[in-house]
Amino acid sequence: MAVFTGEIQNVALARELLASGKGRQFRQQCHLSLGEVAAALGVSAGLVAKWETGECRPRKAAALAYAQLLGELLEAFDVEAVDS
């Protein structure tokens, strides 16, 4: 049986949040635009939009950066992204 590391768990979490629509909901709760999130991740706004609509999913490095950004936002703001 494989043991998953924190890194792979973060990739899976980021992809799940995006696929479920909760990533978009959380971004909007934080009053962030697609462009602002994209700039923070070093990708285009169009690519973030594709992630949020399920047209494609982020590659590992982008998913890790997205998970880190969400974690930082959760610490900075009192919002419920995962439980909503």
N, C-alpha and C positions, 0 to 999 in steps of 0.2 A: 504494500500500500504506500502511495506517495504521501509525503508530508509537505504541505503547502507552506511557503514562506509568507511573511507579511507583504512582500512585494507582489506576489501573484494574487493574494487576497485583495490588495488595493486595485489591481488591474480589473479583477472580476467585479468588485464593488462599483468602480467607475463605470464600467460597461453596463452593469445592471441599472444603475441610477439613470443613465442616459436612455437605455432601452425602455424603461418604465415611464419616462416622462418626468420623473422626479428631479432630474438634473436641471431641466428647463424651469420647472416650478421653483426650485431653490434659487436659481440665477435671478429669476424675476422677483422673488421675495427680497433678495439683496439689492434690488434696483440696479442690476448690472445689465448692460447691453451685450449682444453677441460680440460686437467689436471689442468691448473691454475685456471680456473673457478670452477671446481669441488672442488679443495682444499679450495678455498675461501668460498665455500658453505658447506663444510664438507660432500660431497657425492662423489661417484666414477665418473670417467670420462665417463665410460660406461653409467651411468645413465643420465648424461647431454646429451650424444649423443642420447639416447633414447628420451629425451625431444625434442631435436632439430629435430629429424626425425619424430616426432609425434607418435612414438611407445607407449609412455605413457606420462602422464602429471604429473608435480610435485604436491605433496601434499601441503597442505596449508602452513606449516612452511617453506618448501623449496621454494615455490613460493614467499613467503614474503621475504626470504633472497635473492632470485634472483632479485626481484624488487628493493630491497635496493641496491644491487650491481650495477644494471643498473643505478640507480639514481646517485650513487657516480661516476660512470664512465662518465655519461653525464656531471656532474659538472666539472670533471677533464679534459675532452677532448672536443675538438670542432668537434664532429661528429653528424650526423643526423641519429639516429636509427629508429625512429618511422615514419618519413616523407619520407624515401627513398623508 
